[in-house]
Amino acid sequence: EHVVTAIRDTVNKLPRFSQVLVVPFGDQIAIPLKPVFSHCLPGRGKDARLDESPRFVEQAYDGFEVALKELDSRLQSLADSETSPITQQIVRAASDPVLHWQGETKTLILFSDGLESGIYWTKELKLKPPPPRILDRVKVEYHELGNARNSRLQTDQLREQWRTWFESAGASVRMTAPGYASS
């Protein structure tokens, strides 16, 4: 519910005709990324141009709303991943032409426990650096989800690693995590 509410809040701020993609990341980095939701935001009836019928625009928006409501059950039925190559999946998504990662304004909203696999086997507990400028001019909203089994690993130091990683990739970042000042 938290994820779908955050998606809905973000969608409500988007301009008409924005492309909304929801892509789940798993542990398989060889399998092509596939959106579970891919729709253009049609706008509300009140947004209709003079050459459009507000009723038809509103009907298109109602269809968008139905698809957004169905997203809730789709997201809840996703299988848990054995590993978490989060940074690799972000780089893949940003580089994937099929996902149409284009446009003047780009926003990446990441819901994750932040527990990148591989980081805990290094001495420094640092994320590997991203490719330079892979998220250039991208606004990132990082939402940390709790992890009951490994909550002790979800530290302020790890959150700062994520902030640094995104900024090194060229993004502006807004972090939201339990016990962490939103910024």
MOMO-V424022 format. One record per residue. PHI is phi as a letter, one per 20 degrees, with the letter a starting at -180 (* if undefined). NEAR is the number of other ideal C-beta (glycine too) atoms within 8 Angstrom. D_FIRST is the distance of its C-alpha to the first C-alpha in Angstrom with 1 decimal. Layout:
((PHI NEAR D_FIRST) (PHI NEAR D_FIRST))
This chain:
((* 5 0.0) (f 8 3.8) (f 9 5.4) (f 11 5.2) (f 8 6.0) (f 12 8.5) (f 13 9.8) (f 9 10.4) (f 8 12.0) (f 11 14.1) (f 11 15.1) (f 6 16.3) (e 5 18.6) (f 9 20.1) (f 5 23.5) (g 8 24.3) (m 8 24.9) (f 9 22.6) (e 10 21.6) (d 12 17.9) (d 9 17.6) (d 11 14.7) (c 10 16.6) (f 7 15.5) (d 10 18.1) (d 9 19.6) (e 9 22.8) (e 5 25.2) (e 8 26.6) (e 3 29.3) (e 6 27.0) (g 5 26.4) (f 12 23.0) (c 5 21.5) (f 9 18.7) (e 10 16.2) (b 11 15.9) (b 7 19.0) (b 9 19.8) (e 7 21.9) (f 13 20.7) (f 10 23.4) (n 10 23.3) (e 7 23.5) (g 9 26.7) (f 5 27.9) (e 7 27.9) (f 10 30.4) (f 4 33.6) (f 3 37.0) (e 3 37.5) (c 8 34.2) (e 6 33.3) (g 9 30.4) (f 7 29.7) (f 9 29.3) (f 15 27.2) (f 10 24.8) (f 8 24.8) (f 10 23.9) (f 12 21.0) (g 8 19.9) (f 9 20.0) (f 11 17.8) (f 8 15.2) (f 8 15.5) (f 10 15.1) (f 13 11.9) (f 7 10.4) (f 8 11.9) (f 13 10.2) (g 9 7.0) (f 7 9.6) (f 10 11.6) (f 12 9.5) (f 6 9.0) (e 5 12.8) (f 9 13.9) (f 4 16.6) (f 4 16.9) (e 8 19.7) (f 4 22.9) (c 6 23.6) (c 10 21.9) (e 11 24.1) (g 11 21.6) (f 11 24.4) (f 8 26.1) (f 12 23.1) (f 14 22.7) (f 11 26.5) (f 10 26.3) (f 13 23.7) (f 12 25.7) (e 8 28.9) (e 10 27.8) (f 6 29.6) (f 6 27.7) (e 10 24.5) (l 7 26.5) (f 9 25.8) (c 4 28.1) (o 5 28.2) (f 3 29.3) (d 5 25.9) (c 10 23.7) (c 9 20.3) (d 13 18.7) (d 10 15.2) (d 10 14.9) (d 8 12.1) (b 12 14.3) (e 10 15.8) (m 12 18.9) (e 12 21.1) (f 10 23.3) (f 9 25.6) (n 8 29.2) (f 12 28.9) (e 7 29.8) (d 4 32.9) (d 8 34.4) (f 3 36.5) (e 4 34.9) (l 9 31.2) (c 7 30.8) (f 10 28.9) (f 6 31.3) (f 5 32.1) (f 13 30.5) (g 6 32.8) (f 7 34.1) (l 7 32.5) (f 11 30.1) (d 14 27.4) (g 8 30.0) (m 5 28.8) (d 13 25.1) (e 10 22.7) (d 14 20.2) (d 13 17.1) (d 15 16.5) (d 13 13.3) (e 14 14.1) (e 8 11.9) (f 8 13.8) (c 10 16.1) (f 5 17.5) (f 4 20.6) (c 9 21.6) (f 8 20.3) (f 5 24.0) (e 9 24.0) (e 15 21.3) (d 7 24.0) (f 7 24.9) (f 7 27.4) (f 13 24.9) (f 14 22.8) (f 8 26.1) (f 12 26.9) (f 13 23.8) (g 11 24.8) (f 9 28.4) (g 12 27.4) (f 13 25.6) (f 10 28.4) (f 9 31.0) (e 16 29.4) (o 11 30.0) (e 12 26.5) (e 7 25.6) (c 12 22.8) (c 10 20.2) (d 12 18.9) (c 9 16.0) (b 11 16.2) (g 6 16.5) (m 4 20.1) (d 10 20.8) (f 3 22.0) (f 6 20.0) (b 5 22.5))
